[in-house]
Amino acid sequence: MIIVAGEIHLKPGQRDAFLQAARAAIEMARAAEGCLDFAVSADTVEADRVNIFERWVSVEALEAFRGSGMDDGQMAMIARGSVRRYRAEDAGDA
């Protein structure tokens, strides 16, 4: 399993617009073959931050969906971020 997780910090006043723009990508990802979960959510502490969490069955499934990534409008809203990909070798119940 592949996990993509991290945070994106947005320019002031851009969080709601970013989340609205992300909705279509979230819906497409959740419908994509190999997607186990895909979420982009507002952080409850930092007003400029959104949290990213994705689970995929494989790198191939992730890359097949990824395509070109975010559009220029979404990229322009971002101040900085850190989103990383992880390979989960053993996924059991917590």
C-alpha positions as a printed NumPy array, in Angstrom:
array([[  0.   ,   0.   ,   0.   ],
       [  1.127,   3.554,  -0.753],
       [  0.296,   6.43 ,   1.58 ],
       [  0.586,  10.073,   0.553],
       [  0.411,  12.465,   3.511],
       [  1.385,  15.972,   4.478],
       [  0.28 ,  19.552,   4.695],
       [ -0.111,  22.482,   2.348],
       [  0.014,  26.064,   3.638],
       [ -2.006,  28.479,   1.546],
       [ -1.754,  32.184,   0.923],
       [ -4.006,  34.25 ,   3.253],
       [ -7.715,  33.874,   2.54 ],
       [ -7.295,  31.036,   0.029],
       [ -8.254,  27.96 ,   2.067],
       [-11.972,  27.827,   1.24 ],
       [-11.314,  28.385,  -2.475],
       [ -8.587,  25.724,  -2.468],
       [-10.85 ,  23.184,  -0.778],
       [-13.673,  23.92 ,  -3.214],
       [-11.308,  23.526,  -6.171],
       [-10.024,  20.244,  -4.715],
       [-13.499,  18.679,  -4.547],
       [-13.539,  17.481,  -8.166],
       [-10.094,  15.876,  -7.777],
       [-11.206,  14.171,  -4.563],
       [-14.272,  12.71 ,  -6.267],
       [-12.232,  11.529,  -9.262],
       [ -9.565,   9.979,  -7.039],
       [-12.082,   8.099,  -4.919],
       [-13.598,   6.66 ,  -8.094],
       [-10.206,   5.74 ,  -9.568],
       [ -9.057,   2.149,  -9.703],
       [ -6.66 ,   1.426,  -6.87 ],
       [ -7.686,   4.338,  -4.628],
       [ -8.463,   3.237,  -1.078],
       [ -8.928,   6.732,   0.364],
       [ -8.321,  10.351,  -0.656],
       [ -8.889,  13.382,   1.565],
       [ -8.015,  17.069,   1.526],
       [ -9.231,  18.732,   4.708],
       [ -9.059,  22.022,   6.572],
       [ -6.744,  21.984,   9.567],
       [ -8.577,  22.798,  12.797],
       [ -5.676,  24.768,  14.316],
       [ -3.934,  26.652,  11.477],
       [ -6.209,  28.804,   9.287],
       [ -3.875,  28.648,   6.265],
       [ -3.292,  24.876,   6.327],
       [ -4.937,  21.916,   4.611],
       [ -4.047,  18.316,   5.345],
       [ -3.542,  15.715,   2.638],
       [ -4.108,  11.992,   3.119],
       [ -4.274,   9.36 ,   0.404],
       [ -4.082,   5.544,   0.343],
       [ -3.448,   3.604,  -2.871],
       [ -3.015,  -0.099,  -3.602],
       [  0.207,   0.552,  -5.533],
       [  2.572,   3.163,  -6.937],
       [  1.232,   2.295, -10.391],
       [ -2.355,   3.1  ,  -9.352],
       [ -1.229,   6.399,  -7.804],
       [  0.773,   7.421, -10.863],
       [ -2.021,   6.419, -13.255],
       [ -4.343,   8.827, -11.447],
       [ -1.84 ,  11.616, -10.832],
       [ -1.45 ,  12.775, -14.406],
       [ -0.423,  16.411, -14.481],
       [ -1.379,  17.197, -10.867],
       [ -2.942,  20.446,  -9.684],
       [ -3.923,  23.148, -12.14 ],
       [ -2.226,  26.555, -12.245],
       [ -5.044,  28.181, -10.265],
       [ -4.583,  25.828,  -7.324],
       [ -0.797,  26.089,  -7.498],
       [ -1.074,  29.896,  -7.285],
       [ -2.907,  29.576,  -3.927],
       [ -0.055,  27.668,  -2.26 ],
       [  2.545,  29.411,  -0.105],
       [  4.45 ,  26.241,   0.856],
       [  3.909,  22.609,   1.654],
       [  5.315,  19.243,   2.469],
       [  3.589,  16.176,   1.034],
       [  5.434,  12.842,   0.933],
       [  4.805,   9.342,  -0.354],
       [  5.306,   6.32 ,   1.921],
       [  5.22 ,   2.578,   1.291],
       [  3.286,   0.683,   3.97 ],
       [  4.597,  -2.864,   4.153],
       [  2.286,  -4.064,   6.916],
       [ -1.163,  -2.577,   7.299],
       [ -3.077,  -3.937,  10.267],
       [ -5.78 ,  -2.664,  12.553],
       [ -4.676,  -0.094,  15.128]])
